[in-house]
């Protein structure tokens, strides 16, 4: 480029001119980004490992990256809140400090469920007061829970999130759910405003936000001859305007195999090799993997597992500490 042209252009152009640059001017930033990528160690992942042939034991290429917003969609009863808990416990073990704002469940019930996910096994299937005390002492200040069970609005929500980040140092924030943060989750203007606020917040604070969203009513699809849980896990089933999924960096859905659940409830024959739930990584703007994760639900620990054997132990990090294992529970201990 002619040096005189560059100097002249920079001196007489308005401020908006500087918002654009020649590609070569980004060279330093591109080099820094590449070097950072090479040194980056992926920590904040999904708790599940791959089971496909040739990929056994490898983590899925999905990361809760700073500066991004993820939408987690699913129908009522699909297990979204339980999945949030399982992911949060996994992230604590990886060094994160999650924030859970569940506007649909009391903080006490949220914590008891988390304790069950972290501690309960087929041998010790209940949560005692002693076990809960040890669990809470262990997570200590690595987990922050919103204290109210109430609907809110966009302005209040942003204040809650701001405090969680600036006052408590949280870096991954779960909002359960979108429906409780707006007056009408079918209102495009309102939901788009919420999504834009959250995207901007993630970028400015360099944190990750996970927003739970509900599916629209799916009717009696489980009774159809060609019912597929994989079709049900489609992101287009998320209730509301398209901006909810378009503005998010990542979209994950969780679908319950309603046909299998119905057959089990009716005591009909069913194929347990078919998953109880399917997790669909539908969209990942800055990652390469998009696809399905087959899951089986362990009703004792409330964890999702990647095998029909339903072994939850890989997800229960606290049980790996000998002094934290609930090997003895006295009869006097009060159970939740």
C-alpha positions in Angstrom: 0.0 0.0 0.0 1.1 3.6 -0.8 2.3 5.0 2.6 1.1 8.5 1.7 -2.4 7.1 0.9 -2.5 5.3 4.3 -1.4 8.4 6.3 -3.8 10.7 4.4 -6.7 8.2 4.8 -6.1 7.9 8.5 -5.9 11.6 9.1 -9.0 12.8 7.2 -11.5 10.0 7.7 -14.2 10.1 10.4 -14.1 7.9 13.5 -16.2 5.2 11.9 -13.4 4.6 9.3 -11.3 3.0 12.0 -13.9 0.3 12.5 -12.6 -1.3 9.3 -9.1 -2.6 8.7 -7.2 -4.2 5.9 -6.7 -7.9 6.4 -3.0 -7.5 6.9 -3.5 -5.3 9.9 -4.9 -8.3 11.8 -1.6 -10.3 11.5 -0.6 -9.8 15.1 -4.0 -10.8 16.5 -4.1 -13.8 14.2 -0.7 -15.0 15.4 -1.7 -14.5 19.0 -4.9 -16.5 18.5 -3.2 -19.4 16.9 -0.6 -19.6 19.7 -3.3 -19.4 22.3 -5.2 -22.3 20.6 -2.1 -24.4 20.6 -1.5 -23.9 24.3 -5.2 -24.2 25.2 -6.2 -27.1 27.5 -9.8 -28.1 27.1 -11.4 -28.3 30.6 -15.0 -27.3 30.6 -16.5 -30.1 28.6 -19.6 -32.3 28.7 -19.3 -35.1 31.3 -19.8 -37.9 28.7 -17.2 -39.8 26.8 -17.6 -41.2 23.3 -18.6 -44.9 22.8 -18.3 -45.2 19.0 -15.8 -47.6 17.6 -12.4 -46.0 17.3 -13.4 -43.1 19.6 -14.0 -45.0 22.8 -13.2 -42.9 25.9 -12.5 -39.7 24.0 -14.3 -36.5 25.1 -16.8 -35.0 22.7 -15.5 -31.9 20.9 -17.8 -29.6 22.8 -16.6 -26.9 25.3 -18.3 -24.4 27.5 -16.1 -21.6 26.1 -15.8 -18.2 27.7 -17.8 -15.5 25.9 -20.4 -17.8 24.6 -24.2 -18.5 25.1 -25.6 -22.0 25.0 -29.3 -22.8 24.7 -30.4 -26.2 26.3 -33.8 -27.2 25.0 -36.1 -30.0 25.9 -39.7 -30.9 26.7 -41.3 -31.0 30.2 -39.9 -34.0 32.1 -37.1 -34.7 29.7 -34.5 -34.2 32.4 -33.0 -30.8 31.6 -32.6 -29.7 35.2 -31.0 -33.0 36.1 -28.6 -32.7 33.2 -27.7 -29.2 34.4 -26.8 -30.6 37.8 -24.7 -33.4 36.3 -22.8 -30.9 34.1 -22.3 -28.5 37.0 -20.8 -31.1 39.2 -18.5 -32.2 36.4 -17.4 -28.6 35.8 -16.7 -28.0 39.5 -14.3 -31.0 39.3 -12.6 -29.3 36.3 -12.1 -26.1 38.2 -15.1 -24.0 37.3 -17.3 -22.1 39.7 -20.9 -22.6 38.4 -23.9 -20.5 39.2 -27.3 -22.1 39.1 -30.4 -19.8 39.0 -33.3 -22.2 39.0 -36.5 -20.1 39.1 -38.6 -23.2 39.1 -37.1 -25.1 42.0 -36.1 -24.1 45.5 -32.4 -23.9 46.3 -32.7 -26.6 49.0 -34.3 -29.1 46.5 -31.7 -28.2 44.0 -28.9 -28.9 46.4 -30.4 -32.2 47.6 -30.7 -33.3 44.0 -27.1 -32.3 43.4 -26.0 -34.2 46.5 -27.9 -37.3 45.3 -26.2 -37.0 41.9 -22.8 -36.7 43.5 -23.2 -39.4 46.2 -26.0 -41.9 45.8 -25.2 -45.5 44.6 -27.1 -48.7 44.5 -25.6 -49.5 47.9 -26.3 -46.1 49.4 -29.4 -44.9 47.7 -30.5 -42.2 50.1 -29.2 -38.8 51.1 -28.6 -38.5 54.8 -28.0 -35.3 56.8 -24.4 -36.4 57.3 -23.8 -37.1 53.6 -25.4 -33.8 52.7 -23.1 -31.9 55.2 -20.0 -33.5 53.7 -21.1 -32.8 50.2 -21.8 -29.1 50.9 -18.5 -28.8 52.7 -16.8 -30.3 49.7 -18.3 -28.1 47.1 -18.1 -25.2 49.6 -17.5 -21.9 47.7 -17.1 -23.6 44.3 -20.9 -23.5 43.7 -23.3 -20.5 43.9 -27.1 -21.0 44.0 -29.7 -18.3 43.5 -31.8 -18.1 46.6 -35.3 -17.3 45.3 -37.9 -19.4 43.5 -39.7 -16.8 41.5 -40.3 -15.4 38.0 -38.1 -12.5 37.0 -37.6 -10.1 34.1 -34.7 -9.2 31.9 -33.4 -6.3 33.9 -33.5 -8.2 37.2 -31.9 -11.3 35.6 -28.9 -9.3 34.3 -28.4 -7.8 37.8 -28.4 -11.4 39.3 -25.8 -12.5 36.7 -23.7 -9.4 37.2 -23.5 -10.1 40.9 -22.7 -13.8 40.4 -19.7 -12.8 38.2 -18.4 -9.7 40.0 -19.2 -10.6 43.6 -18.9 -14.4 43.6 -16.4 -15.1 40.7 -18.7 -17.4 38.8 -17.6 -18.3 35.3 -20.4 -20.7 34.0 -23.9 -19.6 34.7 -27.1 -21.7 34.3 -30.5 -20.1 33.9 -33.5 -22.3 34.4 -35.4 -21.2 32.5 -36.2 -18.7 29.7 -39.9 -19.0 30.4 -39.4 -17.6 33.9 -37.4 -14.6 32.6 -39.9 -13.1 30.2 -43.6 -12.4 30.3 -44.3 -14.3 27.1 -41.8 -16.8 25.7 -43.6 -16.7 22.3 -43.0 -12.9 22.0 -40.2 -12.5 19.5 -39.3 -8.9 20.5 -39.0 -9.9 24.2 -37.1 -13.1 23.7 -34.7 -11.5 21.1 -34.0 -8.7 23.6 -33.1 -11.3 26.3 -30.9 -13.2 23.9 -29.1 -10.1 22.8 -28.5 -9.0 26.4 -27.1 -12.5 27.3 -24.8 -12.6 24.3 -23.4 -9.1 25.1 -23.0 -10.1 28.7 -21.1 -13.2 27.9 -18.7 -11.3 25.6 -18.1 -8.4 28.0 -17.6 -10.6 31.1 -15.9 -13.4 29.3 -18.1 -16.0 30.9 -20.4 -18.8 29.6 -24.1 -18.8 30.1 -26.4 -21.8 29.6 -30.1 -20.9 29.1 -32.7 -23.6 29.4 -35.6 -23.4 27.0 -38.8 -25.5 26.6 -40.0 -27.5 23.6 -43.3 -26.7 22.1 -46.1 -29.2 22.7 -45.3 -32.3 20.6 -48.6 -34.0 20.8 -48.9 -37.8 20.6 -45.8 -38.4 18.5 -44.8 -41.3 20.7 -47.8 -43.3 19.4 -46.8 -42.9 15.8 -45.5 -46.1 14.1 -42.3 -44.3 12.9 -41.6 -42.5 16.2 -38.0 -41.5 16.6 -36.4 -40.0 19.7 -33.8 -38.5 17.4 -36.4 -36.6 15.5 -37.8 -35.3 18.7 -34.3 -33.9 19.7 -34.4 -31.5 16.8 -33.7 -27.8 17.7 -36.7 -26.7 15.7 -38.8 -28.1 18.4 -37.7 -25.3 20.8 -40.6 -23.1 21.7 -40.5 -19.5 20.6 -39.0 -17.3 17.9 -36.1 -18.4 15.7 -33.8 -15.8 17.4 -33.5 -18.1 20.4 -31.4 -20.6 18.5 -30.1 -18.2 15.9 -28.5 -15.8 18.4 -27.0 -18.6 20.6 -23.5 -19.8 19.9 -24.4 -23.4 20.8 -27.7 -25.3 20.9 -28.1 -28.6 22.7 -31.4 -30.5 23.1 -32.3 -33.3 25.4 -35.2 -35.6 24.3 -36.8 -38.4 26.3 -37.5 -41.7 24.5 -41.2 -41.4 25.2 -42.1 -44.6 23.4 -39.7 -46.7 25.5 -40.9 -44.9 28.7 -44.5 -45.6 27.7 -43.8 -49.3 27.1 -42.0 -49.6 30.4 -44.8 -48.0 32.3 -47.3 -50.3 30.6 -45.1 -53.3 31.4 -44.8 -54.1 27.7 -41.6 -55.5 26.2 -39.0 -53.0 25.3 -35.5 -52.9 23.9 -33.1 -51.6 26.6 -30.3 -51.3 24.1 -32.3 -48.3 22.8 -31.4 -45.1 24.7 -33.7 -43.6 27.4 -32.7 -40.2 26.3 -30.8 -38.6 23.4 -28.6 -35.5 23.7 -28.3 -33.6 20.4 -25.5 -31.2 19.9 -27.4 -29.3 17.2 -25.2 -26.3 16.8 -21.7 -25.3 17.8 -20.4 -22.1 16.3 -16.8 -22.5 17.4 -16.5 -26.3 17.5 -16.4 -29.1 15.0 -18.7 -31.7 16.5 -22.4 -31.8 16.0 -24.4 -35.0 16.6 -26.2 -37.3 19.0 -25.2 -38.7 22.3 -27.2 -41.8 23.4 -28.0 -41.7 27.2 -29.4 -44.1 29.7 -30.9 -42.8 33.0 -29.8 -44.1 36.4 -32.9 -43.5 38.6 -30.9 -44.0 41.8 -28.2 -41.3 41.3 -30.3 -39.3 38.8 -27.3 -39.3 36.4 -27.3 -39.8 32.7 -25.0 -42.6 31.5 -23.6 -43.6 28.1 -24.4 -47.4 28.5 -27.5 -49.4 29.3 -25.6 -50.8 32.3 -26.2 -47.3 33.8 -22.9 -47.1 35.7 -22.9 -43.6 37.3 -19.5 -43.9 39.0 -17.5 -42.1 36.3 -19.6 -39.0 37.0 -19.4 -39.1 40.8 -16.1 -37.6 41.5 -16.7 -37.0 45.2 -17.0 -40.8 45.8 -13.4 -41.2 44.7 -12.2 -39.5 47.9 -12.0 -42.3 50.6 -12.9 -40.0 53.5 -16.0 -38.7 51.6 -17.6 -42.1 50.8 -20.8 -42.7 52.7 -19.8 -46.2 53.9 -21.7 -45.9 57.2 -25.0 -44.2 57.8 -26.5 -44.4 61.3 -30.2 -45.0 61.9 -30.5 -41.7 63.8 -29.5 -39.7 60.8 -32.3 -37.7 59.3 -32.9 -38.4 55.7 -34.1 -35.8 53.2 
